Amino acid sequence: MQYLIPIHKDKQVKKMVWQPIDIPVFNAVDGVQYLEVYTVEQTLIECDICHKPVNTKKEEIERLPDLPLGYALFDNDILFKVVCENCRKERYANTPVFNNLSEAKQSLNIYHEACGR
């Protein structure tokens, strides 16, 4: 089941979204191949659909009012993508929105128990 969580409302979700990216690179020196891994800190989070920047931090909501809120889209407890407010309304209008992961898991457990899953 898919659900959304506003990124700025949950520290755990924010940490998942802002996780540094590791880029593996194969190099060769004097015929010897080796692997180097470069870690890149993210400076911007963007919507995976429209590629516009999204707001992910509470302190930026008032400072950057034109930046749409970012939502983490989960599918069966796996972070699937990040979407902006506009794309959420257009493509995920019927997808439930929870304030944090605990609320989502609690609500989904109640739903699964009611459905007999």
Number of C-alpha atoms within 10 A of each C-alpha: 9 16 22 26 23 24 28 22 17 18 13 12 20 18 11 12 18 15 12 14 12 12 10 11 10 9 11 9 7 5 7 7 10 10 10 12 11 12 11 11 11 11 7 11 17 18 23 14 13 11 12 14 17 21 25 27 16 13 10 13 15 9 9 10 10 10 17 20 23 26 28 26 24 18 13 12 13 10 16 15 16 24 30 25 17 15 18 22 12 9 11 17 11 11 14 13 19 17 14 18 19 11 13 19 14 11 13 15 13 12 12 11 10 9 8 7 7
